[in-house]
Amino acid sequence: MYPSLTDFFREVLGLNILLPVQTYGFFVALSFLLGVWVLILEFKRKEREGIFGITTKEVIVGKPAQIHELLLSGIVGFVIGYFLVGAAMNYKEFATNPQEFLTSLNGSALGGLAFAAISIFTTWRDKNKQKLPEPKKVLKEIHPHQLAGNILVVAGVFGLLGAKIFHNLEYIDEFMADPWEALISFSGLTFLGGLILGSAAVFYYLKKYYKLSIIHLLDVLAIVMPLTYAVGRLGCLTAGDGCWGIPNPNPMPELLAWLPDWIWAYDFPNNIIKDAGQIFVDGTWVNAPQTMMEGCDPAVWNGHCYKLATPVYPTPFYEFSIMLIGFLGLWFTRKRFKTPGLLFGIYLIIAGLERFFVEKIRVNSLYKVGGFEFTQAELISSIMAIGGIIVIFIVLKNRNKLKNIKAQKP
């Protein structure tokens, strides 16, 4: 495990470079960037095929900088300068634990004021260059792929919010014990919650402002989401964030003997949970038994010198593999599906079944309703899989009508 890129460069490449980048955050950011890249490719393809068209939006040009624009620019500049200069002045502390540094609100007020002044001046100067004697309204053409950056921001903000909400609902006792810490902590994120709220926000944004047909948009996102999920799970695997499986003391079957041992059972050395964390044993949450690693220097590894006493199923690797195969399958067959909505239905089934069966060997909280026990993810994944079957049934039944639906309304 490599909790940070600093650890990776030191152990793998022999380079001692102090970087303020955690591996989990790195892979989450990478998943968003790859998702936007695929989104742009698909939007461009559908535009070439005449499915997506160009949107025109009325904008006013030639106006001087407004007070609210300068104020917003100053606020953004202050926040950036406050933390950026503060991080530069306390780089070692920041690089060692960027989450704690940022949530501690350590920074430089002088740096914030300097950046705010620069930001306000830059905004005023740029607006002044474009100022006209009389502002006028013009129609601006917007291609679908130009919306990728906005989609990234909307999905990121609301995805993070959804991930925190669903996690706190799943672990309500931890939330009630320390609500503030639960809300501001960078840990404790439920991917399915982020997927649900992030997707809903993107749908609303594109439907309201650019009138993209939801059914065609869903087919595009059906290609993007398995890739982002797979790459995000790599972050869980490399950081050892506790999203692992139940203990697996069983010997590897002969059928799988050609695979590395860690794929069957892994003790997650140098995981970011350190000596804390819990696992699910015989229907009960217990403290995760971890042991100190011999020869590991806590000062070098920032305290990440523990490994699980009993190896567990490395479920993040399983999810990464399955969803990457799902993405590749959908990517290379996407042009064969002419009926809108089919791709999305297939994605729902793949994602739902994958998560449902992985939950059988994964650590998670159980809900009890009557005589049934299930996890939050099992419930959501079941709904996804069943929903996918219903979507496929509906679109096949109405294939002739759906083929005539325009992807973008004028």
Stockholm file with secondary structure:
# STOCKHOLM 1.0

chainA/1-410         MYPSLTDFFREVLGLNILLPVQTYGFFVALSFLLGVWVLILEFKRKEREGIFGITTKEVIVGKPAQIHELLLSGIVGFVIGYFLVGAAMNYKEFATNPQEFLTSLNGSALGGLAFAAISIFTTWRDKNKQKLPEPKKVLKEIHPHQLAGNILVVAGVFGLLGAKIFHNLEYIDEFMADPWEALISFSGLTFLGGLILGSAAVFYYLKKYYKLSIIHLLDVLAIVMPLTYAVGRLGCLTAGDGCWGIPNPNPMPELLAWLPDWIWAYDFPNNIIKDAGQIFVDGTWVNAPQTMMEGCDPAVWNGHCYKLATPVYPTPFYEFSIMLIGFLGLWFTRKRFKTPGLLFGIYLIIAGLERFFVEKIRVNSLYKVGGFEFTQAELISSIMAIGGIIVIFIVLKNRNKLKNIKAQKP
#=GR chainA/1-410 SS CCSBHHHHIIIIICCCCCCCCBHHHHHHHHHHHHHHHHHHHHHHHHHHTTSSCCEEEEEEESCCCCHHHHHHHHHHHHHHHHHHHHHHHTHHHHHHCHHHHHHTTCCCHHHHHHHHHHHHHHHHHHHHHTCCSSCEEEEEEECGGGGHHHHHHHHHHHHHHHHHHHHHHHTHHHHHHCHHHHHHCSCCCCHHHHHHHHHHHHHHHHHHHHCBCHHHHHHHHHHHHHHHHHHHHHHHHHHTCSCCBCBCCSCCCGGGTTSCGGGTCBCCTTCTTTTCCEEEETTEEEECCEEECTTCCTTTTTTCCEEESSCBCCHHHHHHHHHHHHHHHHHHHGGGCCSTTHHHHHHHHHHHHHHHHHGGGBCCCEEEETTEEEEHHHHHHHHHHHHHHHHHHHHHHTHHHHTTCCSBCC
#=GC SS_cons         CCSBHHHHIIIIICCCCCCCCBHHHHHHHHHHHHHHHHHHHHHHHHHHTTSSCCEEEEEEESCCCCHHHHHHHHHHHHHHHHHHHHHHHTHHHHHHCHHHHHHTTCCCHHHHHHHHHHHHHHHHHHHHHTCCSSCEEEEEEECGGGGHHHHHHHHHHHHHHHHHHHHHHHTHHHHHHCHHHHHHCSCCCCHHHHHHHHHHHHHHHHHHHHCBCHHHHHHHHHHHHHHHHHHHHHHHHHHTCSCCBCBCCSCCCGGGTTSCGGGTCBCCTTCTTTTCCEEEETTEEEECCEEECTTCCTTTTTTCCEEESSCBCCHHHHHHHHHHHHHHHHHHHGGGCCSTTHHHHHHHHHHHHHHHHHGGGBCCCEEEETTEEEEHHHHHHHHHHHHHHHHHHHHHHTHHHHTTCCSBCC
//
